[in-house]
Amino acid sequence: MACLLAPLSARGSGGEKPKPYALIFGTVWDPDGHPLYGVKVKIRRADEKKDRWEIYSNHTGEFAQRLPAGKADYIVWADVKGYKLPSGRQLKSGPEVTVHIDDDERSDIGLHLDW
């Protein structure tokens, strides 16, 4: 019978605190007020030109992105290029949403698309 023991330093303390983060949570809506699945959502810091995060809305139109905790402004928008509705109607991106984060908090938004 073999017994394997690891030093305490190799096991981890188990009491490690999770790293704080901010969260942008949102829903993508069509012009008729219905949530949309599979829409690409892009997020960038307001002081940058290029998007940093790219996620997709789920079956209830919702999305969530963790961001570094701390004071910052973010720009969030829906990228509907190549997105096709079953009806064949073409969607247009709605206005960008600016989100202000102060620390490790959650901000809820809605992205409303146009025809």
C-alpha beads as a LAMMPS data file, in Angstrom:
LAMMPS data file: protein, C-alpha beads

115 atoms
114 bonds

1 atom types
1 bond types

-500.0 500.0 xlo xhi
-500.0 500.0 ylo yhi
-500.0 500.0 zlo zhi

Masses

1 110.0

Atoms # bond

1 1 1 0.000 0.000 0.000
2 1 1 1.405 3.373 -1.055
3 1 1 0.674 6.624 0.668
4 1 1 1.202 9.857 -1.220
5 1 1 1.657 13.000 0.818
6 1 1 2.210 16.487 -0.501
7 1 1 3.600 19.363 1.525
8 1 1 1.070 21.987 2.621
9 1 1 2.633 24.544 0.290
10 1 1 1.819 22.336 -2.714
11 1 1 -1.815 21.827 -1.706
12 1 1 -2.810 25.497 -1.676
13 1 1 -4.278 27.242 1.296
14 1 1 -7.902 26.598 0.391
15 1 1 -8.755 29.982 1.860
16 1 1 -7.688 31.996 -1.177
17 1 1 -9.980 34.903 -1.906
18 1 1 -11.318 35.092 -5.443
19 1 1 -9.990 38.020 -7.438
20 1 1 -12.565 40.872 -7.545
21 1 1 -14.200 41.700 -10.867
22 1 1 -16.905 43.892 -12.363
23 1 1 -19.721 42.447 -14.474
24 1 1 -21.677 43.837 -17.390
25 1 1 -24.927 41.891 -17.739
26 1 1 -27.338 42.654 -20.533
27 1 1 -30.076 41.593 -22.914
28 1 1 -30.254 42.071 -26.690
29 1 1 -33.726 43.130 -27.895
30 1 1 -35.190 43.254 -31.404
31 1 1 -37.189 46.351 -32.454
32 1 1 -40.429 44.612 -31.378
33 1 1 -39.141 43.993 -27.837
34 1 1 -38.274 40.299 -28.195
35 1 1 -34.958 38.945 -26.866
36 1 1 -32.561 37.729 -29.564
37 1 1 -30.349 34.630 -29.512
38 1 1 -26.883 34.476 -31.044
39 1 1 -26.178 38.185 -31.475
40 1 1 -22.506 39.127 -31.248
41 1 1 -21.883 41.681 -28.493
42 1 1 -18.639 43.643 -28.425
43 1 1 -17.122 45.574 -25.535
44 1 1 -14.204 47.983 -25.449
45 1 1 -12.792 50.442 -22.990
46 1 1 -13.990 53.965 -23.800
47 1 1 -10.395 55.176 -24.171
48 1 1 -9.545 52.482 -26.753
49 1 1 -10.547 52.101 -30.397
50 1 1 -10.495 48.305 -30.718
51 1 1 -12.952 45.936 -29.048
52 1 1 -11.433 43.854 -26.277
53 1 1 -14.225 41.356 -25.528
54 1 1 -16.627 39.533 -27.832
55 1 1 -19.515 37.395 -26.577
56 1 1 -22.853 36.116 -27.880
57 1 1 -26.353 36.443 -26.456
58 1 1 -27.859 33.194 -25.153
59 1 1 -31.313 31.679 -25.817
60 1 1 -32.972 34.325 -23.641
61 1 1 -31.055 37.159 -25.319
62 1 1 -28.782 37.603 -22.302
63 1 1 -25.028 38.018 -22.082
64 1 1 -22.527 38.619 -19.293
65 1 1 -18.895 39.666 -19.329
66 1 1 -16.466 39.865 -16.408
67 1 1 -14.191 42.893 -16.456
68 1 1 -11.323 44.031 -14.261
69 1 1 -12.496 45.729 -11.062
70 1 1 -11.714 49.414 -10.887
71 1 1 -12.860 52.731 -12.266
72 1 1 -13.377 52.628 -16.048
73 1 1 -15.878 53.396 -18.793
74 1 1 -16.832 50.769 -21.364
75 1 1 -18.651 50.948 -24.693
76 1 1 -20.988 48.033 -25.480
77 1 1 -22.711 47.405 -28.808
78 1 1 -24.317 44.657 -30.885
79 1 1 -22.566 43.637 -34.089
80 1 1 -25.317 42.358 -36.407
81 1 1 -23.131 42.029 -39.497
82 1 1 -23.988 38.615 -40.933
83 1 1 -26.827 38.035 -38.444
84 1 1 -29.917 36.595 -40.137
85 1 1 -33.432 36.452 -38.760
86 1 1 -35.632 33.495 -39.804
87 1 1 -38.032 36.026 -41.387
88 1 1 -35.243 37.378 -43.591
89 1 1 -35.603 40.912 -42.212
90 1 1 -32.363 42.776 -41.760
91 1 1 -31.466 44.216 -38.351
92 1 1 -29.366 47.306 -37.713
93 1 1 -27.262 47.919 -34.644
94 1 1 -28.882 50.201 -32.146
95 1 1 -27.003 52.888 -30.249
96 1 1 -23.857 52.031 -28.341
97 1 1 -24.255 51.908 -24.575
98 1 1 -21.688 53.509 -22.280
99 1 1 -21.228 51.722 -18.963
100 1 1 -19.406 53.326 -16.037
101 1 1 -17.790 50.963 -13.533
102 1 1 -16.388 52.221 -10.219
103 1 1 -15.147 49.018 -8.605
104 1 1 -16.269 45.369 -8.348
105 1 1 -19.924 45.819 -9.255
106 1 1 -22.575 44.631 -11.691
107 1 1 -24.127 46.888 -14.297
108 1 1 -27.298 45.787 -16.133
109 1 1 -27.982 47.123 -19.634
110 1 1 -30.140 46.514 -22.676
111 1 1 -29.079 46.647 -26.320
112 1 1 -32.045 47.634 -28.500
113 1 1 -31.686 46.936 -32.216
114 1 1 -33.382 48.727 -35.138
115 1 1 -34.852 47.644 -38.483

Bonds

1 1 1 2
2 1 2 3
3 1 3 4
4 1 4 5
5 1 5 6
6 1 6 7
7 1 7 8
8 1 8 9
9 1 9 10
10 1 10 11
11 1 11 12
12 1 12 13
13 1 13 14
14 1 14 15
15 1 15 16
16 1 16 17
17 1 17 18
18 1 18 19
19 1 19 20
20 1 20 21
21 1 21 22
22 1 22 23
23 1 23 24
24 1 24 25
25 1 25 26
26 1 26 27
27 1 27 28
28 1 28 29
29 1 29 30
30 1 30 31
31 1 31 32
32 1 32 33
33 1 33 34
34 1 34 35
35 1 35 36
36 1 36 37
37 1 37 38
38 1 38 39
39 1 39 40
40 1 40 41
41 1 41 42
42 1 42 43
43 1 43 44
44 1 44 45
45 1 45 46
46 1 46 47
47 1 47 48
48 1 48 49
49 1 49 50
50 1 50 51
51 1 51 52
52 1 52 53
53 1 53 54
54 1 54 55
55 1 55 56
56 1 56 57
57 1 57 58
58 1 58 59
59 1 59 60
60 1 60 61
61 1 61 62
62 1 62 63
63 1 63 64
64 1 64 65
65 1 65 66
66 1 66 67
67 1 67 68
68 1 68 69
69 1 69 70
70 1 70 71
71 1 71 72
72 1 72 73
73 1 73 74
74 1 74 75
75 1 75 76
76 1 76 77
77 1 77 78
78 1 78 79
79 1 79 80
80 1 80 81
81 1 81 82
82 1 82 83
83 1 83 84
84 1 84 85
85 1 85 86
86 1 86 87
87 1 87 88
88 1 88 89
89 1 89 90
90 1 90 91
91 1 91 92
92 1 92 93
93 1 93 94
94 1 94 95
95 1 95 96
96 1 96 97
97 1 97 98
98 1 98 99
99 1 99 100
100 1 100 101
101 1 101 102
102 1 102 103
103 1 103 104
104 1 104 105
105 1 105 106
106 1 106 107
107 1 107 108
108 1 108 109
109 1 109 110
110 1 110 111
111 1 111 112
112 1 112 113
113 1 113 114
114 1 114 115
